[in-house]
């Protein structure tokens, strides 16, 4: 029978800690302890540390210590379980605040009075209660808005690589993104996992200097913080998002960076528990774990608000088949891929247009939402750019002077498309209309009869014949 120090309704204490293993403690002779239950461990120094149960057996439990196990011995430690899961105090006054992964202040100010206490693991949204996402979010970035429009309630990840400007892009979207409509409330939840100190300072300085922090909640987990806190960070952010969306009618954009750091923490925790590894050493349940994060997104019937996710992950060795991007692609509704080649050419943001897509875009653009020509322009740009890349390869073999005049037009289109449409200043914000106008300037480099994806009535209204006629092709 377990050695119980104290037994009162809802609280049971044990002094049977068998071992401390990395971020975990193993408690023997437990009874009635549940998965995800929270409590605290008190060592000989009398300092309480929050714990969360991550594994249970018939007579034992394994708990992760959310503040780390440094200096915590097995002998002389006491564990109390509270008989409930972790609940977070939430309020609209969290906007403008910087928190840690557990939801505690990181900005030196006290927490505001709570309006609700919500389970940090979220409440599953009944599939029948979901509404299909059909309204756009304007990020101010042309490649996203023009070709891969983000939709309220969508999960649209960025697949990046080491050394590519995903942090800059995350900060730019957090600063610029908005929804149209004077009566629409919009907020950003920025969850950063495993950041180095200089990265954290970059985001903090950027948000404070530009005033973006006023409509933003930053949940910041540093690389030096315990990995157990890193596991909590996205759940803390999404709990705040759910309160703002379902209780306060906000349209909330949740930016999660970097999910690769989250997955590494998940692998380390799994290894500490002695679990059999799956692909590349990651736990076999990583897909399910990702789903518990990504699926806390969407629109609900009878609710005005929405939750949209913009997760960012770095692909190890730029490998898009790596388990992290691979599993993410199965759960999310599209992907935005950054290109090392374009970044090397000095183009920002360096999106790989051919590899990127937004599966929900088709229902969120058009007349009354963006502009009547939007989906036709997007299809034409992608089709023309794809052909341009083929022409570039041909030019390397036979030389540009041996190309036909139409093929040379495609080369000029590709250059204009990369330099004028994809390329954009870090502090440059473009509306949907500005993005589409630039798109027509670029498309008009091509002959009008090449616009096979655009209806004649649309082409007649927007095609810039003056641009086409002003370009002189040598030898045409």
N, C-alpha and C positions, 0 to 999 in steps of 0.2 A: 504494500500500500504506500502511496506517495507521502512524503513528509510535507504536510501542509502547515505553513506558518500561520495563515489567516484564512478564514472561510466566511465570507459574507455574500449576500445575493449579488451575483454578477462579477465578483472579484475573488480569484483564487490565487494563492501565492505558493511558490515552490522554492526549496533550497537544494534542488537536485540537479544543478547544472553539471553535466558530465564533462563537456569540453567546450572550448572557444576555438573556432576554426575559421580563420579569415574574418569575414563580416558576420559569421553565423555563431549562434550558441545552440547546443543540444541539451534539451531538458528531459530527464528520465522520469518515469512513473507518473506521467500526466494522465488526466482523465477529462473528457469533455472539451478539450481544446479544439478550436475550429480553424480551418484554413483562413488566412487573412485577418484573423483576430489580432487585436493590438494589445499591448501592455507595456511594462517597463521592467528593466533589469537594474538592480541597485548593487553596486560592488562594495567592497570593504571601505572605499573612500566616501560612501554615502551619496554619490552623485547618481541621480536617476537618468537612464538612457531609454529612449523609446524603442520598442521592438515590434515586429510584425511577423506573424507565423507564416512560414513558406512551405512547411511540410508537416504532416501529422501521421502518426501511426497508432497502433492499439494502446501503447503505453509510453509513447515518447512524442516530442514535438521539436521541430527545428525552427528557430526564429532568426530573422535578420535584424541586426542592431542598426537603426537608421542613422545614428551619429557616430558609428565606428566603434571598434572593440579595443582600440589602443589603451593599454593599461588595465584592461578588465580581466581578472583571473576567474577561473571556474570555481575554485574553492572560496567560499565566503560570499558568493553572489546569490541574490534572491530575485526571483522573477514573479511578477504579478500580471495576471491576465484579466482584462476588463469585460470579457464576454460580449464584445461588439467590434465592428470593423472601424477603421479610421474615418472619422468625419471631420470635415474642414469647415471652419467659419467663413462665410462668404457675405459680401456686401458690394453694392455699387461703388462704394467709396474706395475700393481697391484700385480703381483706375488711377494711374499716375504713380503707382507704387512699385517697388522692386522687392521681390520675395526670394527666399531660397527654395530648394526642391520640396521641402516639407510644408511650405506655405507660411513660414515665419519671416519677419521683416529682415531685409538685408540693407535697408537704407537708413537705419538708425532711428526710425520713427515707430511708435507703437501701432499695433493693429487697430483699425477702426472697429467700433461695436458691430458684432455680427447681426445680420438680418435673417440668415438661415444657416443651418448646419447640414451639409450634404455629404453623402458617402463618396469618398475619394475614388472608388472603383466605378462610379457612375451607375445609372439605372438604364437597363437595356431599352431601346426604343422599339416598340412593337412594329414589325414590318408593315402591318396594315395601317398603322398611324403615320407612316412616312408619306411625304409629298414629293413628287418628282421635281428635281431642281431645274428651274427654267429662267432664272433671272441672273444677269451678269454682275460681276464685280469688276470695277475699273481699277487696274493696278497702276496705270500710267506708263507701263512698259509696252512698247509697240508689238514685240514678238508675242507676248502673252495675250494682250488684248486683241490683236489683229488676227493671229493664226491659231491660238490655243486658249481661247477665252475661258477665264475662270468663272465658275457658276456657283451661286450661293447654295451651300449644302454639298459641295463637291470635295473630293480628296484628290488633290493634284500635286504630286511630288516633284521635286527637282533631283535629278541624278547628276551628281557633280564628280569631280576628281580632286585629288590633292593639288593645291596650288592654284585652282580655278577660283574665280571671284564669287563664290556662293554667299559668303558673308556680306559682301557689298550689295548683292542682289536682295538678300533677305532684309537688310536695313532699308534699301530703297523701296521695296514693296511695303514694308511696315510704315514708312513715312508717307507714301503716296496713295495707297489703296483706299478706295471709298466705294459707296453704293450711291446711285442716283436717287433723288427724291428729297424734298425739303423736310419731310416728316420722318425720315429713316434714321434710326440711331445705329452707329457703327463703332465697333471697338476692335482692338488688336490684342491678342494674348500672345506674347513672345516667349517661348520656352526654349532655353539654351541649355544643352546637356554636355558636360565634360569640356567646357571651354577653357582655354589657356587664359592667363591673366590679361595679356595684351588684347586678345579677342574680346573679352568681357569689357575692357575699358573702351574699345572701339565702339561697341554697341551702346554702352551707357553714355559716352560723350556725344555720340551721334543723336540719340533720342532726346537728350537734354538740350543740346544746342539748337536743334531744329524745332523743338516744341512738340515732337511726336509723342513724348512720354505722357502728355495730358490725356490722351485717349487710349493709353496702352497699359497693360499689366505685364511686367517682366518677371518671369520665373527663372532665376539664374542658378545653375549648378556648375561649379568650377571643377576642373580636372583633379584638384586636390581634395575635393569633398568625397565622402564615403560613397561607394558604388550603390549602396542601398538607397541613398537619397536620389541618385541618378535614375533609379527605377521608378521612383515616385514622381519625378519632375513632370513628365508629360501628363500624368494623371491629375496632379495638382492644377496644372494649366487648364485641362479640359473640365475640371470641376468648376472652376471660375467661369469658364466659357458657358457651361450649361446653365449656371445661375443667370448670367447676363442674357442668354438667349431665351430660355424658357420662362424665367420669372420677370425679366425686365425688357423683353421684346427687342433686344439688340440683334443686329446682324454682326456676328463675331467671326473674325479671321484668326485662326490659330496657326502660328508659324512655329514649327518644331525643327530645331537644328542642334546637333547633328544626330540623326537617328542611327548612324553607324556607331557613335559613342554609346548610345543606349544599348545597341545590340552587343557591343563588347562587354558592357557591364552585365548584361543578361548571361553571356557566356561565362564570365568569371564567377557569377553567382551559382550557375549550374555546376561548374567545376568544383566549387567549394562544397556543394551538396553531394558530390560523388556520382552525379548522373552520367549515364552513357551519352557520349557526344553524338551529334548528327553530322550533317554536311559541314565541312571545314571546322569542326569542333564546336559549332553552335548547337544549342539544345534542340531536340526534335520538335518541341512545342513552340518554337519561335514564331511560326506562322500564326498560331492561335494567340500568342501574346501580342503580336503586332495587330491582329484583328481587334483585340480588346481596346486598343488605342484608336485605330483608324475608323472603326465603326461607331465611335461616339461623335458622329458627324451627320448633318442632314437638315431637313426641314420636317416639321411635324404638323399634322392637320390641327387646325384650331389655334396654332401658335404663330405669332407674327414674326418672331425672330428666327435665326438660322445659325448653324455652325459650319464653317468651311475650314478645311485643313490644308496647309501648305507645308508638308514635311520636306526637309532637305537632308539628303544623305550623300556621303562621299563613297564612291565605289572603289574598293581596294584594287590598285593596279589598273584602274579604269575598266574593270571587268563588269560588264552589265549583266553577265550570267552569274555573278557572285550571289550567294544566298540572300543577302540583305536587299539589293535592288530586285532580285528575282521574286522573292516573296512579296515585297511591297507592290510590285506590278500586278500581282494576282488580286490584290485587295482594293487597289485604288482605281480611279476612273481616268487614267491618262498618265502621262509622264512628260516632263520637260528635261531635256538632256543638254548639258553644256559641252561645248566643243573645244578641245585643246588646240586644234588647228586654227580656229577663228581667233582664239585668245592670243595665239602666237602672232597673228596678223594685226593685233592691236584693236580688235573689235570687241566692244562691250555693249550689252551683255552677250557673251559668245554662245548663243543657242544653236544647237544642231537642229535645224528646222525639219530635216527629213526624218530624224529619229524621234521627234517630239509630236505629241498629239493630246487633245482634250476630247474625251469620248462624249462629253455632255454639251459641247460647244454648239452643235447644230440646233439645239432647242432654245438657246439663250441669246441668239443674235437675230438680227433682222429688224424690220420696221416696227417701231414702238418700243424696241429694246436697245438696239444700237443704231443701225442704219440699214436701209433696204438692200444695199449692195454688199453687205458684209460677208456673207457666206460665199458669194460668188468670187469676190476679191481674194478671200483666203484660199479657196481651191485653186484659183488661177496662179497665185503667187507660188504655191507649193509645186504645182505641175510645171510651171515655167522654170523654177529653180532646179528641179530635178533634171530637166532636159539640159539646162545650162551646165550642170556638173558633168554630164556626158560629153557635151561639146568641149569643155575644158580638157577632158582627158583626150579627146580626139585632136585638139590643137597641140597637145604635147607630142603627138605622134607625127602629124603631117605639117605642123606649123600654122599659125593663124592666117597667113597670106593665102593659104590653099583652101580656106573655108569659104563657103558661100556667104553672101551678104546677110542672109537670115541667120546663119550660124554666128556671124560676128555680132549681130544684134543681141543674140542670147548671151554672148560673152559680156557685152556692155550691160545687159540687164543684170547678170549675176553680180557684177561690180557695184552697180547702183543699189541693188537689193541689199548687199552686205554693208555698204558704206552709208546708205541713207536710211534704210528701213530697220535693219537689225541693229546697227550701231546707234547708240543713244547716250547722251550725257548722263552721268551719275545723278546729277541734280535736275535733269530735264524730265518734266512730266508732260505726257501727251494724252489728250482726251481721245475717246473713240473716233471722233470726227477728224482730228488731226492725224491720227494713225492711218485712217482710210484715205485721206487726201494724199499723204506721202506714198501710200501703196499705189494709187493711181498715177502719180508722177513716175514711179518706177516701172509700172506695167506699160505705160505709154512709150517706153523705149522700144517695145516690140511693135510690129505691124498689127493693126487692128484685127486682121483676119486670123491672127494666131491666138486670139482670146477665145478659145473653144469652150471654156468653162463659164463664160459670162453671157447672159441673154442679150440679144441685140438692143432691146430698149434700155437696159442698164448701161451697156457700153456707149450708146449714143449720148447719154447724159453726162457720163463721167470721164470718158476717154479724152486725153489731152493730145490732140493732133499736132498742136504746135511743138510739143516736145519731140514727137516722132520725126517731124519734118526738119527740126533744127539740128539733128544728129547727122553728120556727113560721114558716110562710110567710104574709106579709101578703096578704090577698086570695085565698088558695088556695081 
